[in-house]
Amino acid sequence: MKDYTLTKTSLCPTTILCLAQFIGIIGSAFISGALISLSVLTIPALKAPHISTPDTATRFRALVFSVRRTVPFFAILPTASFAFLAWKAPDAKMAHSIAALCSAAFIPYTLLFMMRTNRAIFAKAEVLESKSRGPESSEAENLEVLLNRWVMMNSIRGFLPLLGALVGLSAVLL
């Protein structure tokens, strides 16, 4: 039986360990990019002036449900890869353990810090959908505030898996 233990004398002694390192680092960076792109690209596009406020709130709700159905499942592979490396790399056990935790930390962060804002935006979407499509300036301003708060919290959330990727990379290189 082949020994898959990672030591400091070799950067990547086996294909399995190389693959685990690659999946952990690239997977965490991918999740980070997906989450941060919501703040940098998607929400500004939703807030474009030609889109009505009810449409913005409705599309935001659809976006959040889509992200909720997909992105947490992407975290399984890099988290498991870093956990495997923590088990097999005694010299970098702590770094890989931290990388594994950071790779999946966006999930509890979302539940603890973002759900209240999400629910407020969902409620705003229901109110706006029930009203006529006329001008709703105070509702629009309130939605704008909620979306700006969400963008800030989502940016923080997106940096958690990036931190995991960086810690995982440092465990490989240092």
C-alpha positions as CSV (number, residue, x, y, z in Angstrom):
1,M,0.0,0.0,0.0
2,K,1.4,3.4,-1.0
3,D,2.0,6.0,1.6
4,Y,0.2,9.3,0.7
5,T,1.8,11.4,3.5
6,L,2.9,14.8,2.5
7,T,6.2,16.0,4.0
8,K,8.2,19.3,3.7
9,T,10.9,17.6,1.6
10,S,8.6,17.4,-1.4
11,L,6.2,19.9,-2.7
12,C,3.9,17.3,-4.2
13,P,5.0,13.7,-3.9
14,T,2.0,11.9,-5.3
15,T,-0.7,12.6,-7.9
16,I,-3.5,12.3,-5.2
17,L,-1.9,15.0,-3.0
18,C,-1.2,17.2,-6.0
19,L,-4.9,16.8,-7.0
20,A,-6.1,17.6,-3.5
21,Q,-3.9,20.7,-3.4
22,F,-5.2,21.9,-6.8
23,I,-8.8,21.2,-6.0
24,G,-8.6,22.9,-2.6
25,I,-6.9,26.1,-3.8
26,I,-8.7,26.5,-7.2
27,G,-12.0,25.4,-5.8
28,S,-11.9,27.9,-2.9
29,A,-10.7,30.7,-5.3
30,F,-13.6,29.8,-7.6
31,I,-16.2,30.1,-4.9
32,S,-14.7,33.4,-3.8
33,G,-14.9,34.7,-7.3
34,A,-18.5,33.6,-7.7
35,L,-19.5,35.3,-4.5
36,I,-17.6,38.5,-5.0
37,S,-18.9,38.9,-8.6
38,L,-22.4,39.2,-7.2
39,S,-21.3,42.3,-5.3
40,V,-19.2,43.8,-8.1
41,L,-21.2,42.9,-11.2
42,T,-24.6,41.5,-10.6
43,I,-26.1,43.8,-8.0
44,P,-25.0,46.9,-9.8
45,A,-26.6,45.6,-12.9
46,L,-29.8,44.9,-11.0
47,K,-29.8,48.5,-9.7
48,A,-29.5,50.0,-13.2
49,P,-31.7,53.0,-13.7
50,H,-33.8,51.4,-16.5
51,I,-34.9,48.5,-14.3
52,S,-38.0,49.1,-12.1
53,T,-37.7,48.7,-8.4
54,P,-40.2,45.7,-8.2
55,D,-38.2,44.0,-10.9
56,T,-34.9,44.6,-9.0
57,A,-36.3,43.1,-5.8
58,T,-37.8,40.2,-7.6
59,R,-34.6,39.4,-9.6
60,F,-32.6,39.7,-6.4
61,R,-34.8,37.1,-4.7
62,A,-34.4,34.8,-7.7
63,L,-30.6,35.4,-7.6
64,V,-30.3,34.5,-3.9
65,F,-32.3,31.3,-4.4
66,S,-30.2,30.3,-7.3
67,V,-27.0,30.9,-5.3
68,R,-28.4,29.1,-2.4
69,R,-29.1,26.0,-4.5
70,T,-25.6,25.9,-6.1
71,V,-22.7,27.6,-4.4
72,P,-22.7,25.7,-1.0
73,F,-22.4,22.4,-3.0
74,F,-19.3,23.8,-4.7
75,A,-17.7,24.1,-1.2
76,I,-17.7,20.4,-0.6
77,L,-14.8,19.5,-2.8
78,P,-12.3,22.2,-1.7
79,T,-13.2,21.7,1.9
80,A,-12.8,18.0,1.7
81,S,-9.6,18.4,-0.2
82,F,-8.1,20.6,2.5
83,A,-9.4,18.3,5.2
84,F,-7.7,15.4,3.4
85,L,-4.4,17.4,3.2
86,A,-4.7,18.3,6.9
87,W,-5.0,14.5,7.7
88,K,-2.1,13.6,5.4
89,A,0.3,16.5,5.8
90,P,1.5,16.5,9.4
91,D,3.8,19.5,8.8
92,A,1.0,21.7,7.5
93,K,-2.0,20.2,9.5
94,M,-2.9,23.6,11.0
95,A,-2.7,25.5,7.8
96,H,-4.8,23.0,5.8
97,S,-7.3,22.8,8.7
98,I,-7.7,26.6,8.6
99,A,-8.0,26.5,4.8
100,A,-10.8,23.9,5.1
101,L,-12.7,26.0,7.6
102,C,-12.3,29.2,5.6
103,S,-13.4,27.4,2.4
104,A,-16.8,26.6,3.9
105,A,-17.1,29.5,6.4
106,F,-19.3,31.5,4.0
107,I,-22.2,29.2,4.8
108,P,-22.5,29.9,8.5
109,Y,-21.6,33.5,7.8
110,T,-24.6,33.8,5.5
111,L,-26.9,32.2,8.1
112,L,-25.6,34.3,11.0
113,F,-25.2,37.7,9.4
114,M,-27.0,37.9,6.0
115,M,-30.3,36.2,6.5
116,R,-32.0,39.2,8.2
117,T,-31.1,41.4,5.3
118,N,-32.1,38.8,2.8
119,R,-35.5,38.4,4.5
120,A,-35.9,42.2,4.5
121,I,-35.3,42.4,0.8
122,F,-37.6,39.5,0.1
123,A,-40.4,41.2,2.1
124,K,-39.7,44.4,0.2
125,A,-40.1,42.4,-3.0
126,E,-43.5,41.2,-1.9
127,V,-44.6,44.7,-1.0
128,L,-43.4,46.1,-4.3
129,E,-44.9,43.3,-6.3
130,S,-48.3,43.9,-4.7
131,K,-48.2,47.6,-5.5
132,S,-48.9,49.1,-8.9
133,R,-45.9,49.8,-11.2
134,G,-46.0,53.5,-10.5
135,P,-43.2,55.5,-8.9
136,E,-42.3,54.3,-5.4
137,S,-39.5,56.6,-4.4
138,S,-39.4,55.8,-0.6
139,E,-39.7,52.1,-1.3
140,A,-36.9,52.4,-3.9
141,E,-34.6,54.3,-1.5
142,N,-35.2,51.6,1.2
143,L,-34.5,48.8,-1.2
144,E,-31.3,50.7,-2.3
145,V,-30.1,50.8,1.3
146,L,-30.8,47.1,1.8
147,L,-29.0,46.2,-1.4
148,N,-26.0,48.3,-0.4
149,R,-25.9,46.5,3.0
150,W,-26.1,43.2,1.2
151,V,-23.3,44.1,-1.2
152,M,-21.0,45.0,1.8
153,M,-21.8,41.8,3.7
154,N,-21.5,39.6,0.6
155,S,-18.1,41.1,-0.2
156,I,-16.9,40.0,3.3
157,R,-18.5,36.6,2.7
158,G,-16.7,36.3,-0.6
159,F,-13.3,36.9,1.0
160,L,-13.7,33.9,3.4
161,P,-13.0,31.2,0.7
162,L,-10.3,33.4,-0.8
163,L,-8.6,33.4,2.6
164,G,-8.9,29.6,2.5
165,A,-7.3,29.5,-0.9
166,L,-4.4,31.7,0.2
167,V,-3.8,29.8,3.4
168,G,-3.9,26.5,1.4
169,L,-1.4,28.0,-1.1
170,S,0.9,29.1,1.7
171,A,0.8,25.6,3.2
172,V,2.0,24.3,-0.2
173,L,4.6,26.9,-0.8
174,L,6.1,27.6,2.6
